[in-house]
């Protein structure tokens, strides 16, 4: 196993915030003596491992870095085996969407790759014994005209010899959980917004539906309880907001499945994170309450929940310590990169475990705002006000679209605010956090309504004191990049410029060029290229680039397999051919996400310079 230094090269003094290292996804070894987590301290995301002290923080600079083989083996997910002998990781080589799964030795032995000949592999759950690991095998073969195009094959791999058992196939197939007796497996499948969970009997091959059916779910995860016959399900199936449900299972032989029983439900709030303690009597729950996280301990035996003060604005993961007396909570906030803290389960103050120091200049806390869309729908967002505004406004649009802008660590937005730019981050229709119905308001033919939400957000920002209505720039990433291009073509006189970061410009080409396992599940969101080609052509900004008359900055990773770089090249070339002001930044060794923190710092500085500069220029309006 290769070793890497735990400290990266010096960061330019002008870029400290955007280059700050983050620490997330902590897991404790089964014996409770060590902790592993993902950090980009060495430059790119790697697995770090260190002794877990009884008290006090871990020094990340003194940790051991475990590295898989290959160039830029960026780690996105990890899971420690229940027997303690291996750490399974999902890797995005150079940010690629052709992910790999490898087993790392916590003691520094050589890594072992799972299914190295596959086109791509994704990580599922461990069996309680640590012998079997769930993975999904993905292929780029198949007929794009088939309903099966993009399906994955879920397997259980014996980590001792590499042999495997096929569980089933489906869109976005993932092994969610394996029972303690090794007899049953929970398998998730389904397109976006249509997730379902099946219970698979490994002896008979029988497959029974747990949740799903018409309407499916946006969220569908499950875990077997410590007591036989109980399955804990985290889902929004058959309800507006995600919640925790209990499903009673009969013996494997008779396939009896009782109706799901609600255990933890909050009206108007989504359940983001569920963590069970080892005894099976409690669960740590993280709720999304209007964008900020709220934390509680649920008594799974029917007692009253215990509310805890969330240690940061956005909590991403939570787990119980080995003795059950403390929680390990990972999260982030404005000016505070991803970090990990300890919290006493009985209440009390959180203490730093890994990272957590504010990075100056710490921005003001954003304000939650509500405003009407053009059809009267209420839209929420976050307004970031600078201490010394310079008159420039910036509308930033998140990706997804089943995602949500929240008041957390956002280096680009913080750098813009530090430069005097007033930033608005609207959660347009189609975003998560507002329930299933809101998330589906942009599906298929409803897509143009979300573009109208961008204009409504821009009008709100134009009314903020110290923002010049003619000095507003629009930008976004991934789906937000698509919305940026769509808004620039639909409302050509509204903005002073645009920033498109890895956005789609041609939806027909997107389906043809993206990875099959991304294209297949996406048809419920954007439309089916086999039957909805006219719709996809209509909503594609590339066909109306002649309406873009303001400067455009296009940023894209060369290894992006989700939204291939051809989407950026096409819009750049169309504008360049007619002499329109456009600049394309191609990022080598990066994919749909920018993983190298120093590259992120340089890009942040460039975008901030571009936004503040373009807002000062005279706009070039289309004729």
NORWOCOR-V785103 format. One record per residue. N is the residue number from 1. PHI is phi in whole degrees, -180 to 180 (999 if undefined). PSI is psi in whole degrees, -180 to 180 (999 if undefined). Layout:
N	PHI	PSI
N	PHI	PSI
This chain:
1	999	127
2	-73	149
3	-108	149
4	-129	152
5	-66	150
6	-90	-5
7	-121	133
8	-87	179
9	-64	161
10	-59	141
11	-97	134
12	-54	142
13	-61	-27
14	-77	-8
15	-126	35
16	-68	-39
17	-68	-49
18	-67	-24
19	-96	3
20	-62	139
21	-76	149
22	-120	157
23	-135	123
24	-150	177
25	56	50
26	-71	142
27	-136	139
28	-98	141
29	-61	152
30	-56	-29
31	-89	0
32	77	9
33	-97	-18
34	-133	161
35	-133	138
36	-121	149
37	-157	172
38	-103	132
39	-146	149
40	-103	26
41	-57	-37
42	-83	2
43	124	-50
44	-125	161
45	-67	122
46	-135	165
47	-84	126
48	-110	146
49	-139	141
50	-156	159
51	-61	144
52	-95	108
53	-71	152
54	-66	-35
55	-140	158
56	84	174
57	-87	166
58	-93	138
59	-90	106
60	-59	-33
61	-66	-20
62	-98	6
63	-80	164
64	-95	137
65	-103	123
66	-98	127
67	-127	132
68	-80	173
69	-77	163
70	101	168
71	-82	129
72	50	61
73	-78	76
74	-72	127
75	-90	132
76	-114	-25
77	-148	147
78	-144	156
79	-152	124
80	-82	132
81	-66	145
82	-60	-24
83	-88	-2
84	82	-3
85	-86	-16
86	-146	153
87	-118	115
88	-84	135
89	-132	146
90	-101	133
91	-121	137
92	-111	95
93	-60	120
94	53	31
95	81	5
96	-65	154
97	-87	0
98	-90	78
99	-75	159
100	-124	162
101	-125	130
102	-134	156
103	-106	121
104	-103	142
105	-89	118
106	-58	-22
107	-96	7
108	97	10
109	-71	175
110	-68	145
111	-74	156
112	-126	124
113	-89	141
114	-94	130
115	49	59
116	-64	-21
117	-84	-9
118	-72	155
119	-62	-45
120	-156	155
121	-138	139
122	-120	156
123	-93	137
124	-115	-144
125	-100	155
126	-82	149
127	-74	150
128	-58	-24
129	-82	-18
130	83	3
131	-84	-38
132	-111	143
133	-128	131
134	-82	132
135	-141	165
136	-124	130
137	-96	127
138	-116	148
139	-134	152
140	-97	8
141	-87	171
142	118	168
143	-94	117
144	-59	-17
145	-89	1
146	-95	150
147	-65	-22
148	-87	-1
149	-63	127
150	92	0
151	-71	153
152	-111	158
153	-108	113
154	-84	134
155	-136	160
156	-108	125
157	-107	129
158	-78	111
159	-72	-9
160	-77	-39
161	-131	-3
162	85	-2
163	-69	160
164	-144	160
165	-125	127
166	-81	130
167	-97	-36
168	163	174
169	-125	162
170	167	168
171	-67	133
172	53	37
173	-65	135
174	-146	135
175	-79	112
176	-88	-40
177	-162	153
178	-130	133
179	-70	159
180	-62	-32
181	-85	-1
182	71	13
183	-91	-33
184	-129	151
185	-134	142
186	-98	126
187	-118	127
188	-98	136
189	-143	169
190	127	152
191	-73	174
192	-61	128
193	81	-2
194	-131	36
195	-68	149
196	-144	161
197	-121	133
198	-119	146
199	-101	119
200	-108	127
201	-89	117
202	-72	-20
203	-85	-42
204	-101	-19
205	83	0
206	-62	142
207	-131	111
208	-111	137
209	-77	129
210	-93	-55
211	-140	160
212	127	-140
213	87	-159
214	-56	129
215	92	-30
216	52	-146
217	-154	151
218	-80	-36
219	-120	132
220	-157	100
221	-133	162
222	-154	158
223	-152	138
224	-72	141
225	-79	169
226	-69	-28
227	-86	137
228	-59	143
229	87	7
230	-122	132
231	-123	129
232	-99	124
233	-119	130
234	-110	110
235	-160	162
236	-113	16
237	-61	134
238	63	20
239	-153	164
240	-78	-37
241	-124	149
242	-66	147
243	-150	174
244	-102	127
245	-122	153
246	-112	132
247	-119	121
248	-87	128
249	-110	138
250	-79	-180
251	-55	149
252	-56	-30
253	-70	-28
254	-104	-4
255	59	26
256	-76	130
257	-131	117
258	-77	156
259	-58	145
260	-64	137
261	-111	123
262	-63	133
263	-115	-41
264	-139	114
265	-137	138
266	-129	121
267	-60	130
268	78	6
269	-132	141
270	-91	141
271	-84	117
272	-90	-43
273	-137	140
274	-130	130
275	-134	126
276	-94	144
277	-83	169
278	-66	-29
279	-77	-18
280	81	6
281	-92	-18
282	-135	158
283	-138	136
284	-90	127
285	-121	139
286	-118	121
287	-106	145
288	-96	104
289	-108	92
290	67	24
291	106	-25
292	-100	152
293	-86	143
294	-127	142
295	-119	139
296	-150	160
297	-107	120
298	-96	135
299	-88	108
300	-74	-5
301	-92	2
302	111	2
303	-77	176
304	-75	143
305	-71	153
306	-109	118
307	-81	137
308	-121	154
309	-79	120
310	-63	134
311	-79	-6
312	-155	167
313	-65	-38
314	-127	114
315	-96	129
316	-103	-38
317	-144	158
318	-149	146
319	-152	156
320	-83	143
321	-67	167
322	-60	-37
323	-85	-3
324	75	3
325	-91	-12
326	-140	159
327	-110	146
328	-105	119
329	-119	127
330	-109	141
331	-177	-166
332	-161	173
333	-161	178
334	-57	121
335	77	2
336	-126	109
337	-64	168
338	-52	134
339	-154	176
340	-131	136
341	-128	163
342	-102	146
343	-137	130
344	-65	132
345	-63	-32
346	-79	3
347	105	156
348	132	-180
349	-80	146
350	-78	147
351	-124	146
352	-65	138
353	-115	-51
354	-137	115
355	69	-159
356	110	-1
357	-76	135
358	-61	146
359	-109	116
360	-74	152
361	-81	127
362	-72	124
363	-76	158
364	-61	151
365	-66	134
366	-68	154
367	-101	133
368	-77	131
369	-126	151
370	-125	139
371	-151	156
372	-83	138
373	-75	176
374	-67	-20
375	-101	9
376	95	-11
377	-62	139
378	-81	126
379	-113	139
380	-108	158
381	-168	-173
382	-129	130
383	-105	122
384	-106	109
385	-99	127
386	-76	158
387	-67	-39
388	-126	83
389	-65	143
390	-108	8
391	95	-11
392	-90	141
393	-118	152
394	-141	122
395	-98	117
396	-109	130
397	-114	124
398	-76	168
399	-86	-172
400	128	-101
401	-75	-7
402	-78	67
403	-148	-174
404	-156	135
405	-79	128
406	-130	166
407	-83	62
408	-117	-157
409	-72	120
410	-146	85
411	-55	-41
412	-65	-47
413	-65	-39
414	-66	-38
415	-69	-38
416	-64	-44
417	-63	-41
418	-63	-27
419	-86	2
420	98	6
421	-87	133
422	-87	124
423	-115	135
424	-120	129
425	-119	91
426	-79	146
427	-101	86
428	-66	167
429	-56	142
430	102	-14
431	-73	159
432	-86	176
433	93	-13
434	-117	11
435	102	167
436	-66	-40
437	-63	-43
438	-65	-39
439	-67	-20
440	-100	6
441	-75	-3
442	-118	9
443	-69	140
444	55	-121
445	-68	-11
446	-82	-3
447	-53	-43
448	-59	-25
449	-65	-33
450	-70	-29
451	-68	-37
452	-62	-32
453	-64	-30
454	-65	-41
455	-67	-39
456	-62	-40
457	-65	-38
458	-65	-38
459	-65	-39
460	-62	-47
461	-65	-37
462	-64	-22
463	-90	-1
464	-78	131
465	-54	144
466	74	11
467	-112	123
468	-79	122
469	-57	-26
470	-94	12
471	-125	34
472	-103	127
473	-108	143
474	-112	143
475	-156	164
476	-175	168
477	-122	137
478	62	-118
479	-59	-33
480	-65	-31
481	-67	-39
482	-60	-47
483	-62	-37
484	-60	-50
485	-64	-40
486	-64	-41
487	-67	-38
488	-66	-36
489	-81	-33
490	-81	-33
491	-126	73
492	-66	-18
493	-103	10
494	-90	-28
495	-120	155
496	-87	-15
497	177	176
498	-144	151
499	-126	113
500	-108	110
501	-106	110
502	47	44
503	-93	162
504	-85	136
505	-115	-26
506	-134	105
507	-70	-30
508	-67	-47
509	-67	-32
510	-57	-49
511	-64	-35
512	-73	-31
513	-107	-23
514	-70	168
515	-66	144
516	-56	-38
517	-75	-7
518	-96	-41
519	-65	-46
520	-58	-53
521	-69	-15
522	-82	-12
523	-65	-27
524	-73	-20
525	-90	-53
526	-101	-25
527	125	158
528	-94	121
529	-62	-20
530	-75	-32
531	-120	-17
532	-118	27
533	-57	-42
534	-60	-39
535	-64	-46
536	-63	-38
537	-67	-39
538	-65	-40
539	-86	-3
540	-76	119
541	-63	-25
542	-59	-32
543	-73	-10
544	-129	31
545	-66	-16
546	-67	-12
547	-91	-6
548	-87	112
549	-120	16
550	-121	161
551	-59	142
552	-130	130
553	-107	124
554	-115	127
555	-126	131
556	-155	140
557	-80	136
558	-71	-21
559	-98	13
560	-70	114
561	-100	-10
562	-76	-63
563	-113	94
564	-59	152
565	-63	-17
566	-58	-27
567	-64	-40
568	-73	-43
569	-61	-39
570	-63	-46
571	-71	-36
572	-63	-47
573	-66	-37
574	-64	-41
575	-75	-41
576	-64	-34
577	-63	-27
578	-107	16
579	76	17
580	-75	151
581	-74	108
582	-145	143
583	-133	135
584	-114	124
585	-108	114
586	-95	130
587	-107	109
588	-70	154
589	60	27
590	-137	151
591	-113	-131
592	-72	-23
593	-116	150
594	-92	112
595	-92	-33
596	-77	120
597	-69	-27
598	-75	-37
599	-62	-41
600	-60	-40
601	-65	-43
602	-66	-41
603	-65	-41
604	-59	-48
605	-61	-39
606	-67	-44
607	-66	-43
608	-61	-45
609	-61	-41
610	-67	-46
611	-63	-48
612	-68	-31
613	-75	-42
614	-70	-29
615	-68	-18
616	-88	-15
617	-82	161
618	-72	133
619	-74	144
620	-98	107
621	-88	148
622	-68	151
623	-77	999
